[in-house]
């Protein structure tokens, strides 16, 4: 699996998670706009070849990670959603950094 496909899969999974999670609440539109739309837009940008999509995804993943950790501690009823968000945020960061790590590794082995 390429890093591009890996990042796209993570963003898609995060967007689907946020859609399902938002539909559990009384105001699903707010959750869809604030949480599900950003990873979906980043996925579209990644597919269109925007060069900063990976960087932007990793940057937003830091916010998703922080949100997930906060909910893990403060909202026991939503702990399974928050754990999934935290894990997917870490995977987005890993996927976004993977091309740089691979390039650095190739450069160091010369």
Buried (B, 14 or more C-beta within 10 A) or exposed (E): EEBBEBBBBBBBBBBBBBBEBBEEEEEBEEBBEEBBBBBBBBBEBBEEEEEEBBEBBBEBBEEBBEBBBEBBEEEEEBBEBBBBBBBBBBBBBBBBBBBEEEEEEEEEEE
